Amino acid sequence: MSKKKRGLKVEDFVEFFNYVLEEKPFVPVLIPLVLFLWAIERWVFSFSNWVPLAAAVWATVQYGNYQRRIIVEDLNKKWKRVILNTSVCCSPITPLEPCEWLNKLLMEVWPNYINPKLSLRFSSIVEKRLKHRKSRLIERIELQEFSLGSSPPSLGLHGTRWSTSGDQRIMRLGFDWDTTDMSILLLAKLAKPFMGTARIVINSLHIKGDLLLMPVLNGRSILYSFLSVPDVRIGVAFGSGGSQSLPATELPGVSSWLVKILTDTLVKTMVEPRRRCYSMPAVSLRKKAVGGIIYVTVVSASKLSRNGLRLSPSRRQFDRTSEEHFVDRDLQTFVEVELGQLTRRTDLKFGSNPRWNSKFNMVLHEEAGTLRFNLYECTPNNVKYDYLASCEVKVKYVEDDSTIFWAIGPDSGVIAKHAAFCGNEVEIIVPFEGVHSGELTVKLVLKEWQFSDGSHVLDNFISQNSLFGSSNFLPRTGRKVNITVVEGKDLIAKDRSGKCAPYVKLQYGKILQRTRTAHALSPLWNQKFEFDEIGGGELLMVKCYSEDTFGDDSIGSARVNLEGLVEGSVRDVWVPLEKVNSGELRLQIEAVRAEGSDGSRGSTMHSNNGWLELVLLEAKDLIAADIRGTSDPYVRVQYGNLKKRTKVMFKTLNPHWNQTLEFPDDGSPLELHVKDHNALLPTSSIGDCVVEYQRLPPNQMSDKWIPLQGVKRGEIHIRITRKVPDLEKKSSLESNPSINRAHRISCEMKQTMMKFQSLIEDGNLEGLSTAMSELESLEDTQEEYMVQLETEQALLLNKIKELGQEMLDLSPSLSRRSSGV
């Protein structure tokens, strides 16, 4: 965050200036003297250029002393941590034999079990990290091969030892991984001045340090980290031949760049006090979590003060006795919550113990994530916010459908909480990191976990009884994904007047769709779009814009995982927008299988003797292509090699054509190009779109508004029908109106109950009354349907009895005829 970086630079400068004043008390006298001499040299007579030079040398020396002091303080902190972990209360070092036995066991299971699993897991992490942190010499990089080799790391070569920090038991053991047979192949496209491509081979790795293992939650999980930054060395070779366009020469700085990436990753994730978690559930359901929904409530903060939050490490030890005097009644603060690219912000509150009680809906895109809470101060009459401190809470899915939360506690201790099921609220009090005082109270509720097999866990309820893998995971071939953009709420206003004209763009694969423009901060669209389902975990990209005359402004974006959609089940979700401080969109997502789909493109079984009937009705909100603010629109229709066009409607942005065009149904793409007619100049495009018709049932009309692509606004209204003559209607259970009605009532009841539950959680009384009336009407409909079924059942039973009686009546006559014969 730019504000955060700016705040840190100003704070460092002030701290450095205070340090100089403390160490050099003569500076206040020396600076005016130097300025006086420099003024004489500048305007009276010139001594030489020694004055600026001397001032620069003196400032450089002082800054070097300051940096040296910072490094010494950091080393002292690490040394104290080492002393704490090797205190006299520790048990003796364990014998060497158990550690040798552990390494022999690791040597046996490493090649065929641990190495493949770790290689598969680390390959995606490495590829993502390399793409985000490229060297200046590399324009693009691609991971082609990843193997950690046959040599496992050595653990506890000098034994292990236990220590105690408070109530927490800590095991310390050495970690030494020196492998020379690993194979990581990278293909890099080089930037100027080299140009071309090069293959980079990582063939050796050496990591040495001390590991800390901390069992938490009664042994359910283990937190692990390095005691200090480990020693890292990476061996790099440069290949030749194949896709290589440069000779096998070493590129400068690549090895140090890779070492820096690995070291920085370790420091940010698993060097004390940062820790990673390995869970050990009693029961493994063997499900892969692909995302989740978490409710974050920022409750309050305590012991906040400007002095306590801004003290340098060197001065904190002298000011511990004055902690009770840190009371700032005029301190105005807010908290910003970060989860990946998703950010939310609380309101401003005054005092040293502010209380916000702000609740946010956050989305996880993996099985784990880090919630970061940044504390800012808002200074009156200042447009810039001052960064004060931060803390973080990590969350991870456990394979028994529970959730683990952990954070850094007081004095670098451990805070760990366990939520046994979804919907279980966990309250955590987290101290701010790297400051003298201040702690934050948050409440976390993991509302839902979503899995790759289509099931999801919601408030201790499993929506699908697939507990072991993806046995009933439906195939994706030939399916459609229907996405309805229902509504939005709390969107940000880019206009100074507080108004907003939002619209939404959906991108799934290469298909882009757009809603109409609304004019409210809580808009209602209710627009449905259809996409062909794409395998491989393709994400739905959602972008929200505010329409403006001088260029549309982005007011947030989001990513939605469409993995594991189940046919016949509608996923109704509120998606929070990323890269903004507020705003959510409500989407309804459903996977359906098109009739007659067998993996081929469309259902074209009757395409040889059928045709398409396209009715171009009207268009609205077209862009103005003429200087006078109007257009002369017409539509050019392209169907395969056939081209047709409508009449021209002059001087209008909302034309009405009402023209019918027909084409032979051969499955070709149907494209509409809206043009502006010009008598002399070439025609200009004012939007185009593609009409999806391949999945339409025969002889059934589809009426739809289609947003125009390539322009800021505009929609076209069409009706399309696939005409098939003499089509034999096949009777099936799916065409039974009774079954269709039962399915519709069941889906409506389910959606209303989910809506009812969310309204109860939000405390929306008006919405509850509306939902109650909807529920009552659905119950009345259900009762009417049950009465109808009972009536039909009685009629059917009577009919069966009549048929049975007729058969009994006919049986004596048949017997008499047979006896007579």
N, C-alpha and C positions, 0 to 999 in steps of 0.2 A: 504494500500500500504506500502510495507516494506521501501521504500525510505522515505516516509513521516514520518513514525514512527522513523526512525533513525535520520532524521533531527530534529524532535522535541526533542529527548533526548539530542542531542548535544547542541541545543539552550537553553534548560532548565539548563544544566550544566554551560554554559557560563553566563547565567543570574544570577544563584545562586552565581557564583564566583564574578561577579561584585557587587552583593548585599553585600557580605561579605567584599569586599574591601571598599565599601562606609561606611558601618556601623562600621567596625573595621579597622581604618587606621593603627593600629600597626601591622597588620598581616604580611605585607612584611618584617618587622624586626623580628617578632616572629618565622616565619617559618624557616629561616636560623639558628636561635638560637636553635630551637628544633632539627633540623637535625644535628647540630654540637654536641649537647649533646648526641643525639642517637648514633652518630659515636664514641664518646668517650666511651659510655657504651658498644658498640658492639666490639670495637677492643682494647681499652686501659684497662679499668676495668669496671666491671658491677655494676651499681647502683642497679637496680632491674628491674622488668618488668613494672615499673610505666610509662615509657615514651610512649610506644605504647598505653597503656590503657588510659592515660590522653589525648592523641591525639584523640583516638576514642570517648571518652566521649565529648570532646570539639566539634568535628565535628557533633556528634549527636544532641547536644544542638543547635548548629547554624542552622542545617537543620530543626529542630523543629520550631525555631523562623521564619525561612523563610516560612515554610508551614503555620504557623499561620498568617503570614502577607498576604499570598495569600487568605486565607479564609476570613480575615477581608475585603480585597478589594472586594471580591465577594459579601459579605453581604452589603457593602456600595453601590455597583451597584444596587442590588435588592432594597435597601431602597430608592435610588434616583428614581428608576422606580415607586415604590409605591407612593412617594411624587408627582411625575409627574402626575400619574393617579388620585390622590386625591387632586389636586390643588384647589385654591380658585375659579377658573373660573368654577368649576363643578356646575351643578345644584343640588338642594337639593335632599335628599334621597326620593325616591317615597314612597307613603303610603304602609302600610303592606297589605291592603286588596287586591289590584291587584295581589300581589305575592301569596297570599293564593288562590285566584281564579285560578291562573295559575297552582298551584300544584294540586288543585282539578280536573282541566281538565286533567292534565297529569295522575292522578290516574285513571281516567275513561278510557282513551284511551290506557294506557300502556299494560294491559294484552292481549288484543285481536288484537292489531295493531302494536304498537311500539316494544314490546318484541319479537314477532316472527321475525320481519324484522331485528332487531339488532342481535338477536341470530344467524340467518342464516349468516349475514354478518361477525360477529365477529368470528364465529367458524372457518372459513377458515384462517383468520388472526392469530388466536391463535395457530392453528395447525402448520402453517408454522413457526411461531416464536419459538414454543417449539422445533421443529425439528432442527432448526439452533442453538439454545442455550441450549443444554442439560446439566444437572448437571453431575458431575463426578460420582455420584452414579448410574446414569441411562444410560443404553446402548442404549435403544430404547424406544420411547414413542408414544402412539397412542390416539387420542381423540375419545371417544366413545359416549359421550352425552354432550349437551351444552344447557343450559337454564339459562337466567338471573333472573328468579324468577318473583314474582308478585309485588315487591316493587320498584317503580320508584325512581330516584334521586329527591331530594328537591332542588328547584332553588329559590334563592333570599329570604331566610327566613328573612333576615334583610333589605329587600328592594333592590332596584337597584339605581345606580347613573350613570350619564353621565359625561364624561370629553372630552376635546378637546386637541389634539396634532397636532399643525399645522392646516391643513384643515381637519384632520381626526377626526370624532366623534367616541368615544369609550364608550361602555356600560359595566359596571362592576357589576357582581352579584355573590352571593355565590353559591357554588356547594357542596352538601352534600349527598352522596349516601351510606347508611348503610343498607345493605340487608343481611338477614340470611336464606333466603329460595331459594337461587340460587342452581343450580345443574350442576356442570361441572365434568364429570367422565373421568379420564385418566387411561389408562392401560400402565404400565411401566415395561420394562424388565430391571432388576437391574444388575449392574456390580459388579465386585469383591469388597469387600469380601462377599457381601450378596448373590448374585446370585438369580435366580428365577424371579417370576413376582409379581407385587403388584398393587392394585387398589388405586388410589389417588382421593379423592373426595374434590373438592373445594365447600364449603357450605356457606361461608360468605365472604363479601367484604365490605370494608369501604374506600371511597375516599373522601377527604375533601380539598377544595381549593377555590380560587377565579377565576372565568371565565371572560375573556374579549371577547366581541363581537364587531366586526368592520364591518359595512356595507360598501361595495365598489362597484364601477362601477354603481353608481346611484341605488343601491338597488338590482342589479341583483344577487349579491353573498354576503355571510357573511363569514368573516375570524374569527375563534375562537381559543382561546388558554388559558392556565392557566397563571396567573400572575407570579407565582413561582411554584416550585416543590410541588405538593400536598402531603398530608399525606395519605399513602397507608398502609392498613392492610388486610391480606388474612387469612381466616380460612381454615385449611386443616384437613381432616380426612382420615383414612386409612381403606379400606374395607377388607372383608374376604369372603371366600367361592367363588364359581363359578370358575373363571379363576385364582383366587388368589392361589399362591403356598406358601406364607409366612403368618404367623399369623398377626392379625391386630395390629401391633406395629408401632410406629411412627419412620420414618426414619429421621435422623438428617440432618438439613440444607435444606430440601425441601421447607418449608414455606418461608424462607429467599431467596431461589433461585427464587421462583415465584414472590415474592415482588420485587426483583431486576430486573427481566425481565420486569414487568409491569412499574416500575418506569423509567427504561432506555428507554422503548418505548415511554412513555409520554414525557420525556425530549427531545428525538430526533425528535419528531413529533409535539407536541402541548404544549410546555412550552416556554414562551416568550424568544427570538423573533421568535421561530418556530411556524408556524400557519397552521391550516388545513382550507379547504374551503368547504362551503356548497352552491351550486348554486341553484338559484330559477328562472328558465326560464319561460317566459310568455307562451310558447308552449312546451308541452312535446310530443315527437314523440315515446316514449315508446320503445326505442331501446337500446340494451345492446352492448356497445363498447367492443371489445375483443382485440384491438390492433390498432396501427397507425404508420404512417411514418412521421417523423419530420425532416426538414432541419435546421441545426444549423450553423450559420455563426458567428465565433468569429471575430469581426471587429477590435477592438483596446482596449488599456488600457491607462489610464492617471494617472498622479500624483504618479508614482511608484518611490520608493526610498528605499534603504536598511534600513535607519534609521526609516522611517515611517512605514515600514512593519515589523520591528523587535522590536519596542519599547515595553517595558513591560507596563502593565497597570498603575503601580505606577509612571512611568516617563513620560507618554504621556502628562499629564497636564502641565508639565514644559516646553515642547518643541513645543507647538502649535504656538508660535510666529515665530519659525524658519521654518515653513512649506514651505515657498516660496524658501528656500535655498536647498530643497531636490531635487537636480538634479544629476542624475547618468548617465552620457553619456555612460559609459562602462558596464552598467547593461545589461546582456544578458538573456532574459526570453522566456518562452513558456508556453502555456496553455494546460492542459489536460482536456478533456471533458468526463464526466462519466454519463452514463444512465444505471443503473443496472450493469450488467457485461460488457456492451459495452463501450469501451474507444477509444478515438481518440485524436491526438496530433497535435498541430500547429507547424510551423517552428520556428526557433530561430530568435529573433529580438533584436536590440540594443536600448538603451535609456530608458528614463523615460516615454515616450509616444509611445510605440511600436504599430505598425499597422500590423495585420496579414491578415485579410480578407480571413480566411480559412473556407471553407464550408464543412460540414459533413452530411452524410445521416445516421440518427439514427432511431431505431425501438423501439416502445412502445409495451409491451406485455399485458398491461392492459388499463383501461380507464383513468389512472392517472400515473404520474411519476415525478421524480426529476432529473433535469439536474444540475450536480455539476461541477463547473469550478475550477480547482486547478492550481495555479500559481507557477511555479518553476523557479529557477535561475540556469543557466548552468555556472559553474566556469571553466575557461580555465585550461587545464592540470589536470582535475579532472574527474574521471569516475562517480562520485556521483552527483546527482542533489539535490539542496537545496530547500526544501519546503518553500514558502514565505507566501501565504495566499490562501483563497478560498471563493467562494460565490456560491449560488444556486438559480435556478429558478424552480418553480413547475408548472406543466401543468396538466389540467384536462378537460375531455370531458363534455359538457353540453348537456342536452337532446333535445335542439333545434338545434343540429348539429353545435353549435359554440364551441369555446375553450377559456378557461381562463388561463392566466399566472399570477403568482404573486411571489413576492420576498421580502426580507427584505431591506428596504430603509435606508437612512441616519438617524442616531440617533434612530435606531430600529423602524423606521417608516414603511409605507406600500407602495409597488409599485404593482399595478394591471393593467393588460392590457386585452382587450377582442378582440378576432378575430371572427368576425361575421360569417365567412364561411371558408372552407378549401382553402388554397392558399393565404389567407390574411397575409401579412408580418407584424410582430410586432417587434419594436426596443425597447430594454430595456437597461438602464444604471444602473448597479448594483454595489453598493459599496462592497469592500471586507470586510469580517466579522472579527471582533476582532482585527483590526489594525487601525493605526492612519490615513493613507492616502491610496489612490488607488481606482480606480473604473474601471469596465469592461463594454464595449459596445458590445451587442450581438444582432443579428437579428434571429428571429424564424419564421418558416413557417410550420404550420401543413398541410402537403401535403395530407394526406389521413387518414380517420377513417374507420376501418373495424368493421362489426357488426356480431352478432351471427346468424342473419337470412339470411346471404349470401350477403346482400347489402353492399355497401361501398360508401362513399362520397369522391369525388376527384375533387378539384378545383370548389366547388359549383355545382357539377354535381352528381346527385343521379343515380347510375348505375341500380337501381332496384326500381320500384314503390311500394315496400312494405314498407309503412311508419308506420304501426301499428303492431308491433310484428312480429311473424314468420308465418304468414298465408300462404305464398307460399314457405315455407321452404321445400325443397325436402327431402324425406326420404333417409336414408343412406343405407338401406339394399340392398345388391347386387351391390353396386357401386364400381368402381375402381378409383384410383387416379393416374394419369399419371404425373410424375415429370421429366422434362427435365433439366439437368444441362447444361446450354448453354455455359457460359464463366465466367471468373473471371478477376479482375483488381486490380492493386496496392497491390498484395500479398507481404508479407515480405520475404526477402531472409535470410535463416538460414546459408547458405554457406558463407565463407569468400570471395569467389570470386564473390559474388553477384548473383549467379545462384540459380535456384529453380526448383525442379521437383515435382510439386503439383499433388495431386489427392484428390478426395472428397468421403467421406463415408456418406451415407444416412441411418438413422435408423428410422423406423416407426413401432411402436409396437415391435415385436420380429424379424422383417425382417430387414436384413442389406444388403445394396447394395453398390457397389464401382465402381467409374469411372476408366478409364485408366489413366496412368501417362502421364502428359504433361511436357514440358520442357521450360517454360516461366513464367515470373512474371505476365503476362496477358494472361492466357491460354484460349484455345478454345476447348471445349469437344463435345457439342451437342449430349449428350447421354441421352436416354430416359429410365426411369424405371417405373415399374407398381407395385402398392401396393393395397391390399384390404383396403377399407376405414374402419376406426375404429371410433366408436362413443365416446362420453364422453370427447370431447376436447383434444384428444391425439395430442401432438406436434410432428412435424417432427424435428428430431435432425440432424443437419448438422455439420460434422467435416472435416476440411481441413488439410492435412498433406503434408510435403515435404519429398520425398523419399530419404533415405540416406543409405549408406552401413552398418553403425554401429547402425542403429536404426532410424526409421522415426520420424521426429520432427513435433509437432503440430504447425500449423500456423494460428489457429483460429477456432472458432466454432460459431454456431448460432442456434436459435430455431425459427421455423416457425409455426404459428397457421393455421391449415387447416380447422377451423370451417367455416361453411357457404359457401362452394363451390357450385357454380351453374353450372349445366350441360350445355355444349355448350359454356361456357365462359372461356377463358384462362386468368389466372392471371399471368401477366408478372411482376416480381419484382426483384429489386436489393437488396440483403440481406447483410447488413454489418456484418463482422465477429467480435465476441466478444473475449475478453481476449488478443487482440493484438491492435496495434496502427493504422493499416491500412489494407485494403483488403475488397473486396466485391465480392459476387457471384450472378450471374444472373440465376434465376430459372423461368421456365414456368410450372404452375400448372393447371391441368384440371381434373375435375371429370366427369366420363363417366359411363353410365349404360350398363353393358354387355348384349348382346343379350340373350333372354330367361331366364334372371335371375329373380327369384321370391323369393329371400331370401334364397334359398338353395345353396348348394355348387356347383358352376360351372353350366354349361349347359350340362347336361348328358342325354338329351332326346334321343340321338341316340347311347348311349354307348353300347347297347346290340348287335348291328349288325355292329359296326365300329371298327377301329383299329388306332393305332398311328404309324406314319412313322417318325422315328428319323434318321436324317443324321448327323453324326459327321464328320465335314469337317476338322477343323484344330484347333490349339492353338498357342498362341504367348506369349512371355515374361515369360515363366515358370521359376520357381526358379531352381537353380542347386542343385541336390540332391547328386551328386557324387563328389568325391574329385577333379576329373579332370575338374570340372566346367561345366559339362553337366548332362543330365538326359536321362533315357530310358523310356519315358512316354507311358502309355496306359490308356484307360478309362474303368472303371467298371460301368455299368449302372444298377441301381436297380429300378425296377418298381413294387411296392407292394412286393410280394414274388418272383417275377421273377428277375433273375440276368443274365446279358450278358456282354461281354467285347470285346474290339477292339484288333487289333494286336498291337505289341510293335514296336515303332519307336526308333531306337538306336541312342544314342549320339547326341541329338538335344534338343534345348529349344523351337523350333518352328515346332512342328510335323504336318504332313498332313496325316490324316487317310482316309477320303473320304469313310466311311463305312455307310451302311444303316441298321438299326435295326427296327423291327416291334414288337408291343405289342398290345394285345386286349385292347380296350378303356373301362376301368371300373372306371375311376376317381381316381386311386391311385396316390400317390405322385411319381414324376419322379426325381430321384437323380442321379447326375453324380459325380463320384469320380475319380480324376486323380491321378494315382499311378506311382511310379518309380520302374521299374522291376529290381530285383536282383536275380541272379541265385542261390546263396547260402544263403544270408541273407534275412530276412523278407522284404517285400516291404514297402516302405515309402510313405506317402501321400504328394502330392505337390499341394493340393487344391481340393475343392469340391464346388458344387452349386446345386440349386434346379431349375428345369425348370417349369415355370408357363404356363400351356397349357389349363386349364379348360375353359377359356373364349374365346378360339379361335373359330372363325366361321368354320363350317364344310367345308371340301374340300378347305381350304384356307391356303397356306403355310406361315409360319412365319420364317423370317431369322433374327437371332440376335447374337450379341457377348455378352457373359455373363461373368462378372468378377468372379474369383475364390475366395472363402471365406477361411479364416483361414491361408492365406499366404500374403506376402507383395505385390505380383504382379502376373499377369497371367490372361489370358482370353481364353475362348473357343468359337469357332464358330460353331453354329448348325443351322439346318433347321428342323422344325417340322410341321407336317400336321395331322389334324384329318380327316381320311378317312371315309366317310359315303357313301355307295353305294345306287343308285337309290333314291337320295334325291329330293323330289319335291320342286321346286323353287317357293316360294310364292311371288306373286307380292304385293308390298306395296308402300306407298308414300316414305318410307325411302329408298327403293331400287331404286328409280327413279334417274338416273344419272343426270338429269337436276337439280333436287332439291339439290342433293349432290354438284354439281358444284356451284350453287348459294350460298349455305352455306359456301363452301370453299372460294369463292371470298369475301364474307362478312367478314369472320374471318380474312383473309389476309389483307383486307382494314383496319379493326379495329386495328390489331397489328401494321401495318405500320404507322397509324396515331398516336398511342401511342408512337412509337419509334420516329416519327417526332417531337412530342411535347417535349419529353425528350432531344432530340438533340438541339432543339431551346433554352431550358433552360440552357443547358451546353455550348452553343456557339460553338459546334463542326461543323465547316464549311465543312470539308471533309466528315463527316458522313451525313451532310445535302444533299450534292450533290448525295451521294449514295442512300439516302432515296428518294430523288426526282426522280431519275431514276427508283427505284422500284415502286414508286407511279404512275409514268407515264405508266410503263408497265402494272400495275394492271388496270389503267384506260382504256388502250387499250384492255386488256382482257375483262373488263366489257362491253366496247362498242361492241366488237365482240359477246359477249354473248347476249347483247340486240338485236343486228341485227338478231342473230340466233332465239331468242324468237319471234321477229316480223315476221320473215319468217315462223316459225312454226305456229304462230297464223294465218297468212294469209292462209297458206295451210289448216289449220283446218277449218277456216271459209268457204273456197271454198268447202271443203269436205262436210260441213254441208249444204251449198246451193245446192250442187248436190244431196245429199240425200233428201232434201226437195223437189226439183224439181221432182225427181223420184216418191216420194210419191204423189205429185199432179198429175203426169201423170197417176199413177195407180188408183187414186180415181175415174175418169169417167168410166173406164172399169169395175171397181167393182160395180159401181152404175147401169150400164147397165145390168150386169149379175144378179144383185139382182132384177131389174125390170122385166127381162125376166122370171125369176123363178116365 
